[in-house]
Amino acid sequence: MHRRASAAAVEIVEPPHRTAFGSGVQTRACTVRDAEGNLWTFGTYRGAP
């Protein structure tokens, strides 16, 4: 998703990085801002074990 967003010239707010969401499960995520100013976060979250 990050490569596609970069190719579309949207603003990359957070490049791909390792993080943990509320459940503590590790994931990779990135955040982009679209042309209308909306923030989108994409990740590989698989859910709690």
Residue frames as a rotation matrix with the C-alpha (Angstrom) as fourth column:
MET 1
0.572 0.820 0.000 0.00
0.820 -0.572 0.000 0.00
0.000 0.000 -1.000 0.00
HIS 2
0.376 -0.518 -0.769 2.85
0.206 -0.762 0.614 2.37
-0.904 -0.389 -0.179 0.82
ARG 3
-0.689 -0.660 0.298 4.40
0.407 -0.013 0.913 1.88
-0.599 0.751 0.278 -2.65
ARG 4
-0.196 0.699 0.687 1.06
0.950 -0.038 0.310 2.56
0.243 0.714 -0.657 -4.34
ALA 5
0.736 0.468 -0.490 0.47
0.611 -0.771 0.181 5.68
-0.292 -0.433 -0.853 -2.24
SER 6
-0.042 -0.849 -0.527 3.98
0.185 -0.525 0.831 6.97
-0.982 -0.062 0.179 -2.97
ALA 7
-0.727 -0.213 0.652 3.45
0.641 0.129 0.757 6.40
-0.246 0.968 0.043 -6.69
ALA 8
0.176 0.893 0.413 0.19
0.920 -0.298 0.253 8.38
0.349 0.336 -0.875 -6.49
ALA 9
-0.580 -0.570 0.582 2.07
0.349 -0.819 -0.455 11.29
0.736 -0.061 0.674 -4.87
VAL 10
0.665 0.742 0.089 -0.07
0.182 -0.276 0.944 11.40
0.724 -0.611 -0.319 -1.73
GLU 11
0.108 -0.616 0.780 1.43
-0.806 -0.514 -0.294 12.71
0.582 -0.597 -0.552 1.51
ILE 12
0.116 -0.177 -0.977 3.12
0.405 0.907 -0.116 9.98
0.907 -0.382 0.177 3.55
VAL 13
0.608 0.180 0.773 2.42
-0.547 -0.611 0.572 10.91
0.575 -0.771 -0.273 7.19
GLU 14
0.263 -0.551 0.792 4.10
-0.726 0.427 0.538 7.82
-0.635 -0.717 -0.288 8.72
PRO 15
-0.144 -0.362 -0.921 6.21
-0.876 0.480 -0.051 5.46
0.461 0.799 -0.386 6.60
PRO 16
0.593 0.373 -0.713 5.91
-0.116 0.916 0.383 1.71
0.797 -0.145 0.587 7.21
HIS 17
-0.439 -0.696 0.568 6.96
-0.718 -0.108 -0.687 0.85
0.539 -0.710 -0.452 10.75
ARG 18
-0.427 0.255 -0.867 6.49
0.479 0.877 0.022 -1.81
0.767 -0.406 -0.497 13.42
THR 19
-0.587 0.324 0.742 3.96
-0.697 -0.668 -0.260 -0.98
0.411 -0.670 0.618 16.13
ALA 20
-0.839 0.439 -0.322 1.38
0.527 0.803 -0.279 -2.58
0.136 -0.403 -0.905 18.43
PHE 21
-0.313 0.823 0.475 -2.30
-0.224 -0.550 0.805 -1.70
0.923 0.146 0.356 18.50
GLY 22
0.105 0.452 0.886 -4.51
-0.905 -0.326 0.274 -1.86
0.413 -0.830 0.375 21.61
SER 23
0.948 0.308 -0.084 -4.32
-0.257 0.891 0.374 -5.64
0.190 -0.332 0.924 22.01
GLY 24
0.408 -0.878 0.251 -0.51
-0.569 -0.029 0.822 -5.53
-0.714 -0.478 -0.512 22.07
VAL 25
0.556 -0.180 0.812 -0.16
0.567 0.796 -0.212 -7.67
-0.608 0.578 0.544 18.93
GLN 26
-0.368 -0.796 -0.481 2.78
0.024 -0.525 0.851 -6.55
-0.929 0.302 0.212 16.76
THR 27
0.612 0.544 0.574 1.98
0.639 0.088 -0.764 -5.23
-0.466 0.835 -0.294 13.28
ARG 28
-0.732 -0.677 0.077 3.43
0.593 -0.579 0.560 -3.12
-0.334 0.455 0.825 10.49
ALA 29
0.415 0.908 -0.059 1.53
0.798 -0.394 -0.455 0.03
-0.437 0.141 -0.889 9.58
CYS 30
-0.816 -0.547 0.185 1.76
0.575 -0.743 0.342 3.25
-0.050 0.386 0.921 7.57
THR 31
0.163 0.859 -0.486 -0.40
0.646 -0.465 -0.606 6.38
-0.746 -0.215 -0.631 7.44
VAL 32
-0.762 -0.326 0.560 -1.11
0.645 -0.461 0.610 8.57
0.060 0.826 0.561 4.41
ARG 33
-0.267 0.678 -0.685 -3.19
0.085 -0.691 -0.718 11.72
-0.960 -0.250 0.127 3.77
ASP 34
-0.122 0.290 0.949 -5.36
0.954 0.299 0.031 11.78
-0.275 0.909 -0.313 0.63
ALA 35
-0.689 -0.200 0.697 -6.04
0.555 -0.763 0.330 14.81
0.466 0.614 0.637 -1.59
GLU 36
0.236 0.864 0.444 -9.10
0.150 -0.484 0.862 15.75
0.960 -0.137 -0.244 0.52
GLY 37
-0.218 -0.447 0.868 -7.09
-0.740 -0.504 -0.445 15.75
0.636 -0.739 -0.221 3.76
ASN 38
0.812 0.553 0.188 -8.37
-0.550 0.618 0.561 12.41
0.194 -0.559 0.806 5.12
LEU 39
-0.291 -0.901 0.321 -5.91
-0.953 0.303 -0.013 10.24
-0.086 -0.310 -0.947 7.04
TRP 40
0.770 0.429 -0.472 -5.72
-0.497 0.867 -0.025 6.53
0.399 0.254 0.881 6.19
THR 41
-0.147 -0.801 0.580 -3.79
-0.933 0.308 0.188 3.94
-0.329 -0.514 -0.792 8.20
PHE 42
0.635 0.232 -0.737 -2.99
-0.551 0.805 -0.221 0.57
0.542 0.546 0.639 6.64
GLY 43
-0.144 -0.705 0.695 -1.56
-0.972 0.231 0.033 -2.34
-0.184 -0.671 -0.718 8.58
THR 44
-0.375 -0.111 -0.920 -1.01
-0.452 0.889 0.077 -6.08
0.809 0.445 -0.384 8.78
TYR 45
-0.486 0.215 0.847 -2.93
-0.862 0.041 -0.505 -6.60
-0.143 -0.976 0.166 12.06
ARG 46
-0.632 0.192 -0.751 -3.93
-0.208 0.891 0.403 -10.26
0.746 0.411 -0.523 12.47
GLY 47
0.494 0.854 0.166 -5.93
-0.370 0.034 0.928 -9.94
0.787 -0.520 0.332 15.69
ALA 48
0.114 -0.402 0.909 -5.22
-0.992 -0.003 0.124 -11.02
-0.047 -0.916 -0.399 19.25
PRO 49
-0.684 -0.450 -0.575 -3.75
-0.501 0.862 -0.079 -14.49
0.531 0.234 -0.815 19.77
